[in-house]
Amino acid sequence: MKKLLVVFMILTVPFISIAQQVKGKVINAAQEPLQGASVIWQSNKRGTVTNEAGEFKINLSKKPPYTLLISFAGYKTDSVQVTDTSFIYVSLTEKSTLNSVTVQGNKRPYYIAANPIKTEVITSLELKKAACCDLAGCFETQATVQPQTTNIITNSKELRILGLSGIYNQVLIDGFPQVQGLTYTYGISSIPGPLVENIWVAKGANSVLQGYESISGQINVLTKEPDKAERLLLNAYINSFAEKHFNALYAVKKKKWSNLTAFHMVQSANRIDKDGDTFLDLPLLTRYMISNRWKKGDESKWGWSTQIGIRYLSEKRIGGQTNFNYETDKGSTNAYGQAVDIQQPEVWFKTAYRMNEVHRFAIYASGFHQLQQSYFGVTNYKARQTNGYANLQYEFSYKNNSVLKTGFSYRHLDLSENISFSNSSLNRTYAGQYNKVENIPGIFAENTINIAGDKLTWITGIRADHHNLFGWELTPRALLKYEITENLNIRGSVGKGWRTANIFSENIGLLASSRDVIFAESLKPEKAINFGFNAIQKYKSSNIEGYVSVDFYRTNFQNQIFPDYDTDPAKAIIKNFTGKSVSNGLQIEVSGTFYNRFSAKLGYVFLDVYQMKNEVKDVLPFNPKHRLHSAASFMPLSRKWHLDANVHWYGVQRLPDTKNNPVMYQMPGQSDPYTIVNIQFTYNIKKFEVYTGAENIFDFRQNKPIIGWQDPFGQHFDTQFAWGPTRGREWYAGVRFIIK
């Protein structure tokens, strides 16, 4: 570790020269300051822009001639010969004639970024093509991320990548790890779709800057920024179950600061039971969320920039039998029900100082506290969690657009879970108090090199984190991108990831099940190595453009904690698995836009996720080996309306073994293949957008998915058997009012 620290100090203390600065002011003929004027050295093309007062500061160029080029739209470009560092006044002359030019462009709803890491970007335009009420429903038009229901009764969901549980991909909100521990189960549903600006999805090994947890991939949700958001956005939505959503966003700018206030509300649906199993098809959900975000400055420009965000979430989910009354039946055997009550305040802060084009410092900090009171039949679950995160980062840019980023990070988690049973007839043994405190300081360094005329980009990174219980863990990663031609590039990545498991909050179905939870041994951190490659061929003509993408990723676990449901149908056995555990994922995708009106996308996903037990391949459940996805959109040139549709086909899935149950409580060993078709029509009327559509229009559903629904307090009751949609066809309608 001493050698590692020495190397780290060398990396983090590059030579910072104290450069002479040239200061000045740019004005027009009327002596008015020109904000945003470009000031660039002629010798090296490095520069800056003027502030609100028309003033600028720029480091003296290292190479003569010391000539500044000053330009501003609508004015003649001027050059100034700098002979000393005294204050410079520059008066630009307005051009005698300036022809009016109208530029019309179309923001791409979905694209693959030019990053060294293959990153799929889902924009707010793409999100409008489906009923994206919250983050869990924002992946209907793509194939990489698969939302999976983890508890039918409360409709909890996770986001899977490469066929692995959502715990193995890192979900970030504006770059912060806000979905962790208690927030894992319902956290992705608490982010309203209208607040999302972009979603960045990357598979496999990623940057070490955000942490060590990313194993199967990373999902970074970027919410709308105050200075770029609509001045006012109102959105109202209702579906055929009578669940109502309302969103309001209001942005305002005042001097150097901008502010965005967002409000999100969900009112519960009617009590509906289509398949006659006496259980509600969807929970009664009530949610209130309010957030406020302040912003000053721009991270890409010189000087200071700051953002501050606060949010408060209050949510209640009630599910179970149709006659369950929350006030009188919770925790009793009068009627079976599940209820989740969540209260969560959170705050985050980031500030950066860009000295010049070479040096930049930034600090990121966030924290949240969640209180949760839940009932799962006669199981009472009370939990609280406090999270803290800080990251101090330094960036050093050098030749050929290469960048070195180094810094320190710190994570704190304090999780307390109390489990009790109001009825002991099932003889479950895991009641008690579970406390967990983690303090994890870390150091990191990541170097990005661009060579061969920027055709080759190579990223190498390493982290060293010290866990208060498990000691030091190293996380090395490497990523490579090579542009073979302008339209063909390949990428490769390899890296390690690790995490500590939070058994109950990440496997909430255990609390809903009648199974006894057995901890067979002390749990160690989960560890895995992921490697993969992808190739993208772009094509473009006068009226057609698109791409063909092929990628393959393999994850090899060194230790994995996966509840064993097969050994004993009455138990869930929790232990370390150090044998062979593998995920192979292949994805092929073709996308195209035609005549600026019609776009289509077709994708195929192959998943092979298994463990080797006694030299026998044991395929993990709830993973379709083959999956097809397609999406199509049509929008006329008038942009008055658009029609969007997507189709998902899921192949056969292996299901948990229930052969030891009595016949009436047995389920098939595999699922049926099925197809889901969604469609939406949107019409624009000035400041209004009216939309209506249907999800699962052919009404496919998995009937009676709850094992033992006839006796919910019996020993065979299990809610973790959802392999397909359980609520059938869903119609919806909504309206947006937008002032830009």
C-alpha positions, 0 to 999 in steps of 0.5 A, spaced: 500 500 500 505 504 501 508 503 494 501 504 491 500 511 495 507 513 492 504 512 485 498 516 487 501 522 490 505 522 483 499 522 479 495 527 483 500 532 484 502 534 476 506 541 476 501 547 476 505 553 473 503 560 476 501 563 469 501 570 467 494 573 466 491 578 461 485 581 463 481 586 458 474 588 456 470 587 450 465 593 448 461 595 442 461 602 439 455 604 444 460 602 450 456 596 451 459 590 454 459 584 449 457 578 453 460 571 450 465 574 446 470 569 444 477 571 446 482 566 443 490 566 442 492 565 435 498 561 436 495 555 440 487 556 439 486 556 447 481 561 449 475 564 453 469 568 453 467 574 456 462 575 462 456 579 463 460 585 464 464 584 457 470 582 461 475 576 460 481 573 463 486 569 460 493 566 461 499 569 457 500 564 451 507 560 452 508 561 444 509 568 441 506 571 437 502 574 443 496 575 438 489 575 441 483 574 436 476 577 439 470 575 435 462 576 436 456 574 432 454 580 428 461 584 429 467 584 425 473 580 428 479 584 431 486 582 433 490 585 438 497 585 439 499 584 446 505 587 449 504 587 456 499 584 461 496 591 462 488 592 462 486 591 454 479 595 452 477 592 445 471 595 441 468 591 436 465 594 430 458 591 427 457 588 421 454 593 415 449 587 413 447 581 416 443 576 413 437 573 417 439 566 417 434 560 420 437 554 422 432 548 424 435 542 427 432 536 430 435 533 436 436 526 436 431 522 440 436 516 441 443 515 439 450 512 441 455 517 444 462 518 441 465 516 448 470 511 449 465 507 453 459 505 449 454 509 451 447 509 449 443 516 450 436 516 451 433 523 451 427 526 453 424 526 446 425 518 446 422 518 453 415 521 450 414 516 445 411 511 451 408 512 458 414 514 462 411 516 468 417 514 472 424 511 471 422 504 471 418 505 465 423 509 461 426 503 457 420 501 453 423 503 446 430 500 447 433 493 448 439 494 453 435 495 460 430 490 462 425 492 467 423 486 472 418 485 477 421 483 484 415 483 488 408 482 484 404 485 490 407 492 491 410 492 484 417 493 486 422 493 480 429 493 478 433 494 472 437 488 469 443 489 464 446 483 461 441 478 464 444 480 471 440 482 477 439 490 478 444 490 484 450 489 479 449 495 475 450 502 478 444 507 478 446 514 478 442 520 479 445 526 476 452 522 477 450 521 485 449 514 488 442 515 490 439 508 489 443 504 494 440 499 500 433 501 502 432 505 496 434 500 491 427 497 491 423 503 490 428 508 488 428 507 481 420 508 481 421 515 485 424 519 479 418 522 475 419 521 467 418 528 466 424 531 470 428 526 466 433 530 461 437 524 458 439 517 461 446 514 459 446 507 459 453 503 459 454 496 459 460 492 462 466 495 466 466 503 466 470 509 469 472 508 476 471 515 478 464 514 480 466 508 484 467 500 485 460 497 484 459 497 477 459 490 475 454 489 469 453 496 467 451 503 469 445 507 468 446 515 469 440 519 470 441 526 468 435 530 470 433 537 467 438 543 469 435 550 471 438 554 465 436 549 460 429 546 462 422 549 460 420 555 463 413 551 465 411 544 464 405 541 466 403 534 465 397 530 467 396 522 466 391 517 467 390 510 466 385 505 465 386 503 472 384 510 474 391 511 477 393 518 476 399 522 475 401 529 475 407 533 474 409 540 475 416 544 473 417 551 473 424 554 472 426 561 473 433 565 472 435 571 476 442 574 475 447 569 475 443 564 478 437 559 475 432 555 479 428 549 477 422 547 482 419 540 480 413 537 484 410 530 482 404 526 485 401 520 484 394 518 486 392 511 487 388 506 482 381 503 483 381 496 486 382 491 480 382 483 480 382 481 473 384 474 474 380 472 480 385 470 485 382 475 490 389 479 490 389 486 487 392 487 480 396 493 482 398 496 488 394 502 491 400 507 490 400 514 493 406 518 492 408 526 493 415 528 491 418 535 491 425 538 489 429 544 488 435 545 484 439 551 484 445 552 478 450 558 477 455 558 472 457 553 467 462 547 468 465 547 461 467 554 462 473 558 466 471 560 473 467 557 478 460 553 477 456 551 483 449 546 483 445 545 489 439 540 489 434 538 495 428 533 494 423 530 499 419 524 497 413 521 501 410 514 498 405 509 500 404 502 497 398 498 499 397 491 496 394 484 497 387 481 497 382 486 495 378 486 502 385 488 505 384 494 510 390 498 511 388 501 518 385 495 521 388 489 517 396 491 517 400 485 521 394 481 522 391 475 519 384 478 518 386 479 510 393 478 507 396 485 505 402 488 504 404 496 505 410 500 504 411 507 507 417 511 505 419 518 508 426 520 504 429 527 504 436 528 500 441 533 498 446 534 494 452 539 492 457 540 487 462 545 485 467 546 480 473 551 479 476 551 472 483 555 472 484 554 465 484 549 459 489 545 463 487 545 470 480 543 474 478 542 481 471 539 483 467 537 489 461 532 489 457 531 496 450 528 497 446 525 502 440 522 504 436 519 510 430 514 509 425 511 514 421 505 512 415 502 515 413 496 511 408 490 513 408 483 509 402 479 511 404 478 519 412 480 517 413 487 520 419 490 517 422 497 520 428 500 517 432 506 517 438 508 512 443 514 512 448 515 506 453 520 505 458 521 499 463 525 497 468 526 491 474 531 491 477 530 484 482 534 480 483 534 472 489 535 468 489 536 461 495 535 456 497 534 449 492 531 444 486 532 448 488 527 453 486 528 461 488 525 467 483 525 473 485 523 480 482 524 487 479 522 493 472 519 495 468 517 501 462 513 502 458 512 509 452 507 510 448 506 516 443 501 515 438 498 521 433 493 519 428 490 525 424 484 523 418 481 527 412 477 526 406 478 529 404 471 528 409 465 529 405 459 526 410 458 520 416 458 525 420 462 521 427 464 525 430 470 522 426 475 526 431 480 529 435 486 529 440 487 523 445 493 523 450 495 518 455 500 518 460 502 512 465 507 512 469 506 505 475 512 503 478 511 497 483 514 492 483 513 484 486 515 478 484 515 471 488 517 465 485 518 458 490 518 452 488 520 445 493 518 440 493 516 432 490 523 430 485 522 436 483 515 432 485 511 438 482 513 445 485 509 451 482 509 458 486 506 464 483 507 471 485 504 478 481 505 485 483 503 492 478 503 497 478 501 504 472 497 507 472 498 515 470 490 515 473 487 509 480 492 508 483 494 502 480 492 495 483 494 488 479 496 482 483 496 476 479 497 469 481 499 462 477 501 456 479 502 448 476 505 442 479 505 435 476 509 429 477 504 423 474 509 419 469 515 420 463 511 420 466 504 423 469 504 430 470 498 435 471 498 443 473 493 448 473 494 456 475 489 462 475 491 469 473 488 476 467 490 480 465 489 487 460 490 492 457 488 499 450 485 499 444 488 503 440 482 503 433 484 505 432 491 502 435 488 495 431 481 496 424 484 498 421 478 496 424 474 502 420 478 507 413 477 503 415 469 502 413 464 507 420 461 506 424 461 512 431 465 511 437 461 513 444 465 513 449 459 512 455 463 513 458 470 514 457 473 507 463 476 503 463 482 498 461 480 491 466 480 486 466 479 478 470 481 472 467 483 466 470 484 459 467 485 452 467 488 446 462 492 441 463 494 434 458 500 430 458 501 423 454 508 421 451 509 415 448 515 412 446 518 405 442 524 403 435 521 406 437 515 410 442 514 416 443 509 422 447 504 425 449 497 426 451 495 432 454 488 435 456 487 442 458 481 447 460 482 454 462 476 459 461 477 467 465 472 471 463 472 478 469 470 483 464 470 489 456 471 488 450 471 493 444 469 490 438 466 494 438 458 493 430 457 492 431 450 489 434 446 495 428 446 500 422 449 497 420 452 505 427 455 505 431 461 502 439 459 503 443 465 503 451 463 502 457 465 498 458 462 492 465 461 489 464 456 484 463 458 476 458 463 475 457 466 468 453 471 464 454 471 457 450 477 453 450 478 446 446 484 443 445 485 435 441 492 433 440 495 427 437 502 427 435 507 421 432 514 420 428 515 413 427 521 410 427 525 416 420 522 418 420 515 419 425 511 424 425 504 426 430 500 430 430 492 431 434 488 436 436 481 438 439 479 445 442 472 447 443 471 454 446 465 457 446 466 465 448 460 469 452 457 475 456 450 475 453 446 481 456 439 481 459 439 474 452 441 472 450 447 468 444 450 472 441 456 468 439 462 473 431 463 473 427 469 470 432 470 464 429 469 457 435 466 453 432 469 447 429 476 446 427 480 440 425 488 440 423 493 435 421 500 435 418 504 430 416 512 429 413 516 424 412 524 424 411 528 418 415 534 417 410 539 420 411 536 426 404 536 428 403 529 431 407 523 431 405 515 432 410 511 436 410 503 437 414 498 440 414 490 440 418 486 445 418 478 444 420 474 450 423 467 449 422 461 454 425 462 461 427 457 466 423 458 473 424 456 480 423 449 482 416 447 485 416 440 485 416 439 492 410 443 493 403 439 493 400 439 486 396 445 487 402 449 489 406 447 483 408 451 477 411 449 471 419 449 470 419 454 464 415 460 462 411 461 455 414 465 450 410 471 449 409 478 445 408 485 448 406 490 443 405 498 445 403 504 441 402 511 442 399 517 439 401 524 440 398 531 437 401 538 438 397 544 439 401 550 440 403 549 447 399 543 448 401 536 447 396 531 447 397 523 448 394 517 448 396 510 448 396 502 450 401 498 453 400 490 452 394 491 447 393 484 445 392 483 453 397 477 454 398 476 462 400 471 467 394 469 470 394 467 478 402 469 478 402 468 486 403 461 489 399 459 494 394 465 493 388 460 496 392 460 503 396 467 503 398 465 511 400 458 509 407 455 508 407 455 500 405 462 499 410 466 494 410 472 491 416 472 487 414 468 481 412 473 476 415 472 469 411 476 465 406 482 465 400 480 470 396 486 469 394 485 462 392 491 457 393 498 460 390 504 456 392 511 458 391 518 456 395 525 458 396 532 456 402 536 457 403 544 457 409 547 455 412 554 455 419 554 453 
